[in-house]
Amino acid sequence: MYCLLKNNPDEVCEMTLQTIKASVLKFAKDEDGLTIVEYAVAGGLITVAVAAAFVLLGGAVDTQIRALCQAVNGNVAC
């Protein structure tokens, strides 16, 4: 396994079982990444909900806007 963080790519990294275990435990305890993922999922769900609302309500809203426009303009096509 090569060290990716060192300047010399030919230098071999020493990874003992303890350092691997410590790295995994540190990653498991880190909650900052989880918070970012939660916000991303919530943002995605909100985006899907808004898009679905536009698709489902688009025809009804268009009909109401055209009716209001015709009422204001005296039945002239809008």
N, CA, C and O atoms as a CHARMM CRD file, in Angstrom:
* protein
*
  312
    1    1 MET  N      0.85000  -1.16800   0.00000 PROA 1      0.00000
    2    1 MET  CA     0.00000   0.00000   0.00000 PROA 1      0.00000
    3    1 MET  C      0.90100   1.23700   0.00000 PROA 1      0.00000
    4    1 MET  O      1.85500   1.31100   0.77500 PROA 1      0.00000
    5    2 TYR  N      0.60900   2.17900  -0.84300 PROA 2      0.00000
    6    2 TYR  CA     1.42300   3.38900  -0.95200 PROA 2      0.00000
    7    2 TYR  C      0.77500   4.53800  -0.19800 PROA 2      0.00000
    8    2 TYR  O     -0.44900   4.63500  -0.10900 PROA 2      0.00000
    9    3 CYS  N      1.62200   5.40700   0.34200 PROA 3      0.00000
   10    3 CYS  CA     1.13100   6.59400   1.03700 PROA 3      0.00000
   11    3 CYS  C      0.66700   7.61200   0.01400 PROA 3      0.00000
   12    3 CYS  O      1.43100   7.99900  -0.87100 PROA 3      0.00000
   13    4 LEU  N     -0.54800   8.04000   0.12600 PROA 4      0.00000
   14    4 LEU  CA    -1.06000   9.05500  -0.78700 PROA 4      0.00000
   15    4 LEU  C     -0.83100  10.46100  -0.25000 PROA 4      0.00000
   16    4 LEU  O     -0.89000  11.43600  -0.99900 PROA 4      0.00000
   17    5 LEU  N     -0.57200  10.56100   1.04200 PROA 5      0.00000
   18    5 LEU  CA    -0.43400  11.87800   1.65400 PROA 5      0.00000
   19    5 LEU  C      1.00400  12.37500   1.68000 PROA 5      0.00000
   20    5 LEU  O      1.24900  13.54100   1.99000 PROA 5      0.00000
   21    6 LYS  N      1.94900  11.51300   1.36200 PROA 6      0.00000
   22    6 LYS  CA     3.35200  11.91500   1.40200 PROA 6      0.00000
   23    6 LYS  C      3.81200  12.34100   0.02000 PROA 6      0.00000
   24    6 LYS  O      3.21600  11.97500  -0.99300 PROA 6      0.00000
   25    7 ASN  N      4.87100  13.11300  -0.00100 PROA 7      0.00000
   26    7 ASN  CA     5.38700  13.62300  -1.27100 PROA 7      0.00000
   27    7 ASN  C      6.02200  12.54200  -2.12600 PROA 7      0.00000
   28    7 ASN  O      6.02700  12.65100  -3.35200 PROA 7      0.00000
   29    8 ASN  N      6.54700  11.52200  -1.51600 PROA 8      0.00000
   30    8 ASN  CA     7.24100  10.47100  -2.24900 PROA 8      0.00000
   31    8 ASN  C      6.30000   9.28000  -2.43500 PROA 8      0.00000
   32    8 ASN  O      6.05700   8.54300  -1.47900 PROA 8      0.00000
   33    9 PRO  N      5.76500   9.07300  -3.63800 PROA 9      0.00000
   34    9 PRO  CA     4.80500   7.98000  -3.83700 PROA 9      0.00000
   35    9 PRO  C      5.43800   6.60500  -3.73200 PROA 9      0.00000
   36    9 PRO  O      4.72200   5.61000  -3.61800 PROA 9      0.00000
   37   10 ASP  N      6.77700   6.52100  -3.76800 PROA 10     0.00000
   38   10 ASP  CA     7.44200   5.22700  -3.67000 PROA 10     0.00000
   39   10 ASP  C      7.61000   4.77200  -2.22100 PROA 10     0.00000
   40   10 ASP  O      7.97200   3.62300  -1.96700 PROA 10     0.00000
   41   11 GLU  N      7.35100   5.65900  -1.28300 PROA 11     0.00000
   42   11 GLU  CA     7.51000   5.32300   0.12600 PROA 11     0.00000
   43   11 GLU  C      6.29800   4.50800   0.58300 PROA 11     0.00000
   44   11 GLU  O      5.15500   4.93700   0.42000 PROA 11     0.00000
   45   12 VAL  N      6.55000   3.36200   1.13900 PROA 12     0.00000
   46   12 VAL  CA     5.48000   2.44500   1.53500 PROA 12     0.00000
   47   12 VAL  C      4.93600   2.84700   2.90000 PROA 12     0.00000
   48   12 VAL  O      5.70400   3.15900   3.81000 PROA 12     0.00000
   49   13 CYS  N      3.62300   2.84100   3.04400 PROA 13     0.00000
   50   13 CYS  CA     2.98100   3.15600   4.31900 PROA 13     0.00000
   51   13 CYS  C      2.97300   1.92500   5.21000 PROA 13     0.00000
   52   13 CYS  O      2.81300   0.79900   4.73900 PROA 13     0.00000
   53   14 GLU  N      3.14500   2.15300   6.47800 PROA 14     0.00000
   54   14 GLU  CA     2.97600   1.06900   7.43200 PROA 14     0.00000
   55   14 GLU  C      1.62400   1.24500   8.08700 PROA 14     0.00000
   56   14 GLU  O      1.39700   2.20800   8.82000 PROA 14     0.00000
   57   15 MET  N      0.73200   0.31500   7.82100 PROA 15     0.00000
   58   15 MET  CA    -0.59200   0.34100   8.43200 PROA 15     0.00000
   59   15 MET  C     -0.71400  -0.90200   9.30200 PROA 15     0.00000
   60   15 MET  O     -0.81700  -2.01900   8.79600 PROA 15     0.00000
   61   16 THR  N     -0.70300  -0.69900  10.59700 PROA 16     0.00000
   62   16 THR  CA    -0.88000  -1.82400  11.50400 PROA 16     0.00000
   63   16 THR  C     -2.36300  -1.99400  11.76600 PROA 16     0.00000
   64   16 THR  O     -3.17300  -1.13000  11.42900 PROA 16     0.00000
   65   17 LEU  N     -2.70200  -3.10200  12.36300 PROA 17     0.00000
   66   17 LEU  CA    -4.09900  -3.36600  12.68100 PROA 17     0.00000
   67   17 LEU  C     -4.64500  -2.29900  13.62400 PROA 17     0.00000
   68   17 LEU  O     -5.81100  -1.92000  13.52200 PROA 17     0.00000
   69   18 GLN  N     -3.80400  -1.81100  14.54500 PROA 18     0.00000
   70   18 GLN  CA    -4.25700  -0.78300  15.48200 PROA 18     0.00000
   71   18 GLN  C     -4.53800   0.53900  14.77600 PROA 18     0.00000
   72   18 GLN  O     -5.52300   1.20400  15.09600 PROA 18     0.00000
   73   19 THR  N     -3.70100   0.93300  13.82800 PROA 19     0.00000
   74   19 THR  CA    -3.94400   2.20000  13.13400 PROA 19     0.00000
   75   19 THR  C     -5.17200   2.10000  12.23900 PROA 19     0.00000
   76   19 THR  O     -5.91200   3.07300  12.09000 PROA 19     0.00000
   77   20 ILE  N     -5.39400   0.94000  11.64800 PROA 20     0.00000
   78   20 ILE  CA    -6.60400   0.75700  10.83400 PROA 20     0.00000
   79   20 ILE  C     -7.83400   0.82700  11.72800 PROA 20     0.00000
   80   20 ILE  O     -8.81600   1.48900  11.39200 PROA 20     0.00000
   81   21 LYS  N     -7.77700   0.13300  12.88300 PROA 21     0.00000
   82   21 LYS  CA    -8.90300   0.14200  13.82100 PROA 21     0.00000
   83   21 LYS  C     -9.17300   1.56200  14.32700 PROA 21     0.00000
   84   21 LYS  O    -10.32700   1.97800  14.42300 PROA 21     0.00000
   85   22 ALA  N     -8.11300   2.30200  14.64800 PROA 22     0.00000
   86   22 ALA  CA    -8.27000   3.68000  15.12400 PROA 22     0.00000
   87   22 ALA  C     -8.89100   4.56400  14.04400 PROA 22     0.00000
   88   22 ALA  O     -9.72400   5.42000  14.34300 PROA 22     0.00000
   89   23 SER  N     -8.48900   4.36100  12.79900 PROA 23     0.00000
   90   23 SER  CA    -9.04600   5.15400  11.69600 PROA 23     0.00000
   91   23 SER  C    -10.52300   4.85700  11.49100 PROA 23     0.00000
   92   23 SER  O    -11.31700   5.76800  11.25900 PROA 23     0.00000
   93   24 VAL  N    -10.89000   3.58700  11.57400 PROA 24     0.00000
   94   24 VAL  CA   -12.29400   3.20300  11.40000 PROA 24     0.00000
   95   24 VAL  C    -13.13800   3.75900  12.53800 PROA 24     0.00000
   96   24 VAL  O    -14.23300   4.27000  12.29900 PROA 24     0.00000
   97   25 LEU  N    -12.64900   3.66900  13.76700 PROA 25     0.00000
   98   25 LEU  CA   -13.39700   4.20400  14.90700 PROA 25     0.00000
   99   25 LEU  C    -13.54400   5.71800  14.81800 PROA 25     0.00000
  100   25 LEU  O    -14.60800   6.25600  15.12300 PROA 25     0.00000
  101   26 LYS  N    -12.49300   6.40300  14.40500 PROA 26     0.00000
  102   26 LYS  CA   -12.56500   7.85800  14.23800 PROA 26     0.00000
  103   26 LYS  C    -13.60200   8.22200  13.17800 PROA 26     0.00000
  104   26 LYS  O    -14.37800   9.15900  13.36200 PROA 26     0.00000
  105   27 PHE  N    -13.61400   7.47900  12.06700 PROA 27     0.00000
  106   27 PHE  CA   -14.58600   7.73000  11.00500 PROA 27     0.00000
  107   27 PHE  C    -16.00700   7.46600  11.49600 PROA 27     0.00000
  108   27 PHE  O    -16.92300   8.21800  11.16200 PROA 27     0.00000
  109   28 ALA  N    -16.20200   6.40700  12.28500 PROA 28     0.00000
  110   28 ALA  CA   -17.53200   6.06200  12.78600 PROA 28     0.00000
  111   28 ALA  C    -18.05700   7.11000  13.76500 PROA 28     0.00000
  112   28 ALA  O    -19.26000   7.36600  13.81500 PROA 28     0.00000
  113   29 LYS  N    -17.15600   7.71800  14.54500 PROA 29     0.00000
  114   29 LYS  CA   -17.57400   8.72600  15.52100 PROA 29     0.00000
  115   29 LYS  C    -17.77600  10.10600  14.91100 PROA 29     0.00000
  116   29 LYS  O    -18.42100  10.95900  15.52200 PROA 29     0.00000
  117   30 ASP  N    -17.24700  10.33800  13.73600 PROA 30     0.00000
  118   30 ASP  CA   -17.35200  11.64300  13.08600 PROA 30     0.00000
  119   30 ASP  C    -18.77300  11.84800  12.58700 PROA 30     0.00000
  120   30 ASP  O    -19.25000  11.09000  11.74200 PROA 30     0.00000
  121   31 GLU  N    -19.44900  12.86500  13.10100 PROA 31     0.00000
  122   31 GLU  CA   -20.83700  13.12000  12.72700 PROA 31     0.00000
  123   31 GLU  C    -20.98600  14.28300  11.75900 PROA 31     0.00000
  124   31 GLU  O    -22.09600  14.54500  11.29600 PROA 31     0.00000
  125   32 ASP  N    -19.91500  14.98600  11.43700 PROA 32     0.00000
  126   32 ASP  CA   -20.01200  16.11400  10.51200 PROA 32     0.00000
  127   32 ASP  C    -20.44900  15.65900   9.13300 PROA 32     0.00000
  128   32 ASP  O    -21.30100  16.29700   8.51600 PROA 32     0.00000
  129   33 GLY  N    -19.89300  14.58900   8.64900 PROA 33     0.00000
  130   33 GLY  CA   -20.26700  14.07100   7.33500 PROA 33     0.00000
  131   33 GLY  C    -21.71200  13.62400   7.30200 PROA 33     0.00000
  132   33 GLY  O    -22.40000  13.80500   6.29800 PROA 33     0.00000
  133   34 LEU  N    -22.17600  13.04200   8.39600 PROA 34     0.00000
  134   34 LEU  CA   -23.55400  12.58900   8.47700 PROA 34     0.00000
  135   34 LEU  C    -24.51000  13.76900   8.38300 PROA 34     0.00000
  136   34 LEU  O    -25.54600  13.66800   7.72500 PROA 34     0.00000
  137   35 THR  N    -24.18900  14.86500   9.01500 PROA 35     0.00000
  138   35 THR  CA   -25.03700  16.05100   8.96300 PROA 35     0.00000
  139   35 THR  C    -25.14500  16.56900   7.53300 PROA 35     0.00000
  140   35 THR  O    -26.22900  16.95500   7.09500 PROA 35     0.00000
  141   36 ILE  N    -24.05000  16.58000   6.81600 PROA 36     0.00000
  142   36 ILE  CA   -24.06500  17.03500   5.42600 PROA 36     0.00000
  143   36 ILE  C    -24.94400  16.12600   4.58300 PROA 36     0.00000
  144   36 ILE  O    -25.70900  16.60000   3.74200 PROA 36     0.00000
  145   37 VAL  N    -24.83700  14.82600   4.80400 PROA 37     0.00000
  146   37 VAL  CA   -25.65700  13.87200   4.05400 PROA 37     0.00000
  147   37 VAL  C    -27.13000  14.06900   4.38400 PROA 37     0.00000
  148   37 VAL  O    -27.97800  14.00500   3.49400 PROA 37     0.00000
  149   38 GLU  N    -27.43900  14.30600   5.64100 PROA 38     0.00000
  150   38 GLU  CA   -28.83300  14.53400   6.02900 PROA 38     0.00000
  151   38 GLU  C    -29.39600  15.77300   5.33300 PROA 38     0.00000
  152   38 GLU  O    -30.52200  15.74500   4.83700 PROA 38     0.00000
  153   39 TYR  N    -28.62700  16.84900   5.29400 PROA 39     0.00000
  154   39 TYR  CA   -29.08300  18.05300   4.60200 PROA 39     0.00000
  155   39 TYR  C    -29.25900  17.79600   3.11000 PROA 39     0.00000
  156   39 TYR  O    -30.21100  18.29100   2.50700 PROA 39     0.00000
  157   40 ALA  N    -28.36500  17.03800   2.51500 PROA 40     0.00000
  158   40 ALA  CA   -28.47100  16.73200   1.08400 PROA 40     0.00000
  159   40 ALA  C    -29.72200  15.90800   0.79500 PROA 40     0.00000
  160   40 ALA  O    -30.42300  16.16400  -0.18400 PROA 40     0.00000
  161   41 VAL  N    -30.00200  14.92700   1.63800 PROA 41     0.00000
  162   41 VAL  CA   -31.20300  14.10400   1.45100 PROA 41     0.00000
  163   41 VAL  C    -32.45800  14.95200   1.64100 PROA 41     0.00000
  164   41 VAL  O    -33.40400  14.83900   0.86200 PROA 41     0.00000
  165   42 ALA  N    -32.47300  15.79400   2.66400 PROA 42     0.00000
  166   42 ALA  CA   -33.63200  16.65900   2.90300 PROA 42     0.00000
  167   42 ALA  C    -33.84000  17.61800   1.73600 PROA 42     0.00000
  168   42 ALA  O    -34.97200  17.82900   1.30200 PROA 42     0.00000
  169   43 GLY  N    -32.76000  18.19700   1.22700 PROA 43     0.00000
  170   43 GLY  CA   -32.87100  19.09200   0.07000 PROA 43     0.00000
  171   43 GLY  C    -33.39400  18.36800  -1.15600 PROA 43     0.00000
  172   43 GLY  O    -34.20300  18.91500  -1.90600 PROA 43     0.00000
  173   44 GLY  N    -32.94000  17.15100  -1.36200 PROA 44     0.00000
  174   44 GLY  CA   -33.42700  16.35500  -2.48800 PROA 44     0.00000
  175   44 GLY  C    -34.90500  16.04100  -2.36400 PROA 44     0.00000
  176   44 GLY  O    -35.64200  16.11400  -3.34700 PROA 44     0.00000
  177   45 LEU  N    -35.34600  15.69000  -1.15900 PROA 45     0.00000
  178   45 LEU  CA   -36.76700  15.39800  -0.95000 PROA 45     0.00000
  179   45 LEU  C    -37.63400  16.63300  -1.16500 PROA 45     0.00000
  180   45 LEU  O    -38.71700  16.53800  -1.74200 PROA 45     0.00000
  181   46 ILE  N    -37.17000  17.77900  -0.70900 PROA 46     0.00000
  182   46 ILE  CA   -37.92200  19.01900  -0.92200 PROA 46     0.00000
  183   46 ILE  C    -38.00300  19.33400  -2.40600 PROA 46     0.00000
  184   46 ILE  O    -39.05700  19.74600  -2.89200 PROA 46     0.00000
  185   47 THR  N    -36.91400  19.14900  -3.12900 PROA 47     0.00000
  186   47 THR  CA   -36.90400  19.39600  -4.57100 PROA 47     0.00000
  187   47 THR  C    -37.88500  18.48700  -5.29000 PROA 47     0.00000
  188   47 THR  O    -38.61400  18.93600  -6.17400 PROA 47     0.00000
  189   48 VAL  N    -37.90900  17.21500  -4.92100 PROA 48     0.00000
  190   48 VAL  CA   -38.84200  16.26700  -5.54000 PROA 48     0.00000
  191   48 VAL  C    -40.28200  16.65200  -5.21500 PROA 48     0.00000
  192   48 VAL  O    -41.15100  16.57700  -6.08400 PROA 48     0.00000
  193   49 ALA  N    -40.54400  17.06200  -3.97500 PROA 49     0.00000
  194   49 ALA  CA   -41.90000  17.44900  -3.58600 PROA 49     0.00000
  195   49 ALA  C    -42.36900  18.68200  -4.35400 PROA 49     0.00000
  196   49 ALA  O    -43.51600  18.73300  -4.79800 PROA 49     0.00000
  197   50 VAL  N    -41.50000  19.66800  -4.51300 PROA 50     0.00000
  198   50 VAL  CA   -41.86800  20.87800  -5.25900 PROA 50     0.00000
  199   50 VAL  C    -42.11600  20.54900  -6.72600 PROA 50     0.00000
  200   50 VAL  O    -43.07500  21.04100  -7.32000 PROA 50     0.00000
  201   51 ALA  N    -41.26100  19.72300  -7.30700 PROA 51     0.00000
  202   51 ALA  CA   -41.44200  19.33600  -8.70900 PROA 51     0.00000
  203   51 ALA  C    -42.74300  18.56400  -8.89100 PROA 51     0.00000
  204   51 ALA  O    -43.46100  18.78500  -9.86600 PROA 51     0.00000
  205   52 ALA  N    -43.05200  17.66200  -7.96300 PROA 52     0.00000
  206   52 ALA  CA   -44.30100  16.90100  -8.04300 PROA 52     0.00000
  207   52 ALA  C    -45.51000  17.82500  -7.91200 PROA 52     0.00000
  208   52 ALA  O    -46.51200  17.63700  -8.60100 PROA 52     0.00000
  209   53 ALA  N    -45.42200  18.81400  -7.03700 PROA 53     0.00000
  210   53 ALA  CA   -46.52800  19.75600  -6.87200 PROA 53     0.00000
  211   53 ALA  C    -46.75800  20.54900  -8.14900 PROA 53     0.00000
  212   53 ALA  O    -47.90400  20.76700  -8.54300 PROA 53     0.00000
  213   54 PHE  N    -45.68300  20.98300  -8.80200 PROA 54     0.00000
  214   54 PHE  CA   -45.83800  21.70600 -10.06800 PROA 54     0.00000
  215   54 PHE  C    -46.48300  20.82800 -11.12600 PROA 54     0.00000
  216   54 PHE  O    -47.34400  21.28800 -11.87600 PROA 54     0.00000
  217   55 VAL  N    -46.07500  19.57400 -11.19200 PROA 55     0.00000
  218   55 VAL  CA   -46.62300  18.66700 -12.20500 PROA 55     0.00000
  219   55 VAL  C    -48.09200  18.38000 -11.92000 PROA 55     0.00000
  220   55 VAL  O    -48.92600  18.43300 -12.82500 PROA 55     0.00000
  221   56 LEU  N    -48.40900  18.07500 -10.66100 PROA 56     0.00000
  222   56 LEU  CA   -49.78100  17.70000 -10.31500 PROA 56     0.00000
  223   56 LEU  C    -50.73900  18.88600 -10.32700 PROA 56     0.00000
  224   56 LEU  O    -51.89700  18.73600 -10.71700 PROA 56     0.00000
  225   57 LEU  N    -50.28300  20.04300  -9.91400 PROA 57     0.00000
  226   57 LEU  CA   -51.15900  21.21000  -9.81900 PROA 57     0.00000
  227   57 LEU  C    -51.04600  22.15000 -11.01200 PROA 57     0.00000
  228   57 LEU  O    -51.79300  23.12400 -11.10300 PROA 57     0.00000
  229   58 GLY  N    -50.13700  21.87400 -11.91400 PROA 58     0.00000
  230   58 GLY  CA   -49.88600  22.78000 -13.02900 PROA 58     0.00000
  231   58 GLY  C    -51.11100  23.06600 -13.87300 PROA 58     0.00000
  232   58 GLY  O    -51.38200  24.22200 -14.19800 PROA 58     0.00000
  233   59 GLY  N    -51.85700  22.03000 -14.23400 PROA 59     0.00000
  234   59 GLY  CA   -53.04600  22.21000 -15.06900 PROA 59     0.00000
  235   59 GLY  C    -54.12800  23.01400 -14.36400 PROA 59     0.00000
  236   59 GLY  O    -54.74200  23.89400 -14.96900 PROA 59     0.00000
  237   60 ALA  N    -54.36500  22.72100 -13.09300 PROA 60     0.00000
  238   60 ALA  CA   -55.39300  23.42900 -12.33300 PROA 60     0.00000
  239   60 ALA  C    -55.01900  24.89600 -12.14300 PROA 60     0.00000
  240   60 ALA  O    -55.87400  25.77400 -12.26100 PROA 60     0.00000
  241   61 VAL  N    -53.77000  25.16100 -11.85600 PROA 61     0.00000
  242   61 VAL  CA   -53.31600  26.54100 -11.67900 PROA 61     0.00000
  243   61 VAL  C    -53.41700  27.30000 -12.99500 PROA 61     0.00000
  244   61 VAL  O    -53.84400  28.45500 -13.01600 PROA 61     0.00000
  245   62 ASP  N    -53.03000  26.66100 -14.08700 PROA 62     0.00000
  246   62 ASP  CA   -53.12000  27.29100 -15.40500 PROA 62     0.00000
  247   62 ASP  C    -54.56600  27.64500 -15.73600 PROA 62     0.00000
  248   62 ASP  O    -54.83700  28.73200 -16.24800 PROA 62     0.00000
  249   63 THR  N    -55.49100  26.74100 -15.45000 PROA 63     0.00000
  250   63 THR  CA   -56.91100  26.99500 -15.71100 PROA 63     0.00000
  251   63 THR  C    -57.40800  28.18800 -14.89500 PROA 63     0.00000
  252   63 THR  O    -58.12600  29.03800 -15.42200 PROA 63     0.00000
  253   64 GLN  N    -57.03700  28.25800 -13.62600 PROA 64     0.00000
  254   64 GLN  CA   -57.47300  29.36700 -12.77800 PROA 64     0.00000
  255   64 GLN  C    -56.87600  30.70000 -13.23100 PROA 64     0.00000
  256   64 GLN  O    -57.56300  31.72100 -13.22100 PROA 64     0.00000
  257   65 ILE  N    -55.61600  30.69500 -13.62300 PROA 65     0.00000
  258   65 ILE  CA   -54.98100  31.93200 -14.09000 PROA 65     0.00000
  259   65 ILE  C    -55.64100  32.41300 -15.37200 PROA 65     0.00000
  260   65 ILE  O    -55.88100  33.60900 -15.53400 PROA 65     0.00000
  261   66 ARG  N    -55.93800  31.49300 -16.28800 PROA 66     0.00000
  262   66 ARG  CA   -56.61400  31.88200 -17.53200 PROA 66     0.00000
  263   66 ARG  C    -58.01900  32.42100 -17.25100 PROA 66     0.00000
  264   66 ARG  O    -58.45200  33.37800 -17.89200 PROA 66     0.00000
  265   67 ALA  N    -58.73300  31.81600 -16.29800 PROA 67     0.00000
  266   67 ALA  CA   -60.07100  32.29300 -15.94100 PROA 67     0.00000
  267   67 ALA  C    -59.99900  33.70200 -15.35100 PROA 67     0.00000
  268   67 ALA  O    -60.82500  34.55200 -15.68300 PROA 67     0.00000
  269   68 LEU  N    -59.02900  33.95500 -14.48900 PROA 68     0.00000
  270   68 LEU  CA   -58.86000  35.29300 -13.92000 PROA 68     0.00000
  271   68 LEU  C    -58.49000  36.30800 -14.99400 PROA 68     0.00000
  272   68 LEU  O    -58.99000  37.43300 -14.99100 PROA 68     0.00000
  273   69 CYS  N    -57.62400  35.91200 -15.90100 PROA 69     0.00000
  274   69 CYS  CA   -57.20000  36.80000 -16.97900 PROA 69     0.00000
  275   69 CYS  C    -58.38400  37.16800 -17.87400 PROA 69     0.00000
  276   69 CYS  O    -58.55000  38.32600 -18.25700 PROA 69     0.00000
  277   70 GLN  N    -59.19500  36.17600 -18.19900 PROA 70     0.00000
  278   70 GLN  CA   -60.36200  36.44000 -19.04900 PROA 70     0.00000
  279   70 GLN  C    -61.38600  37.30200 -18.32200 PROA 70     0.00000
  280   70 GLN  O    -62.04300  38.13600 -18.94500 PROA 70     0.00000
  281   71 ALA  N    -61.53400  37.11000 -17.00300 PROA 71     0.00000
  282   71 ALA  CA   -62.47300  37.92600 -16.23000 PROA 71     0.00000
  283   71 ALA  C    -62.01700  39.38000 -16.19900 PROA 71     0.00000
  284   71 ALA  O    -62.84200  40.29100 -16.26400 PROA 71     0.00000
  285   72 VAL  N    -60.73000  39.60000 -16.10000 PROA 72     0.00000
  286   72 VAL  CA   -60.20300  40.95900 -16.05700 PROA 72     0.00000
  287   72 VAL  C    -60.27800  41.61000 -17.43200 PROA 72     0.00000
  288   72 VAL  O    -60.59300  42.79500 -17.54000 PROA 72     0.00000
  289   73 ASN  N    -59.99500  40.85200 -18.47600 PROA 73     0.00000
  290   73 ASN  CA   -59.94600  41.39500 -19.83400 PROA 73     0.00000
  291   73 ASN  C    -61.26400  41.26800 -20.58400 PROA 73     0.00000
  292   73 ASN  O    -61.31000  41.57100 -21.77600 PROA 73     0.00000
  293   74 GLY  N    -62.31700  40.84100 -19.94400 PROA 74     0.00000
  294   74 GLY  CA   -63.61200  40.74700 -20.61400 PROA 74     0.00000
  295   74 GLY  C    -63.67900  39.60800 -21.62200 PROA 74     0.00000
  296   74 GLY  O    -64.05200  39.82700 -22.77400 PROA 74     0.00000
  297   75 ASN  N    -63.33000  38.41700 -21.21400 PROA 75     0.00000
  298   75 ASN  CA   -63.38100  37.20700 -22.03900 PROA 75     0.00000
  299   75 ASN  C    -62.47700  37.26200 -23.26100 PROA 75     0.00000
  300   75 ASN  O    -62.69700  36.51200 -24.21200 PROA 75     0.00000
  301   76 VAL  N    -61.47700  38.11400 -23.26600 PROA 76     0.00000
  302   76 VAL  CA   -60.48800  38.12900 -24.34100 PROA 76     0.00000
  303   76 VAL  C    -59.46300  37.04600 -24.01800 PROA 76     0.00000
  304   76 VAL  O    -59.07100  36.87800 -22.86300 PROA 76     0.00000
  305   77 ALA  N    -59.03500  36.31900 -25.03500 PROA 77     0.00000
  306   77 ALA  CA   -58.06800  35.24200 -24.81000 PROA 77     0.00000
  307   77 ALA  C    -56.77300  35.79800 -24.21600 PROA 77     0.00000
  308   77 ALA  O    -56.29100  36.85000 -24.63600 PROA 77     0.00000
  309   78 CYS  N    -56.23500  35.11000 -23.27200 PROA 78     0.00000
  310   78 CYS  CA   -54.99700  35.55400 -22.60200 PROA 78     0.00000
  311   78 CYS  C    -53.80800  34.79900 -23.12500 PROA 78     0.00000
  312   78 CYS  O    -52.68300  35.03400 -22.68200 PROA 78     0.00000
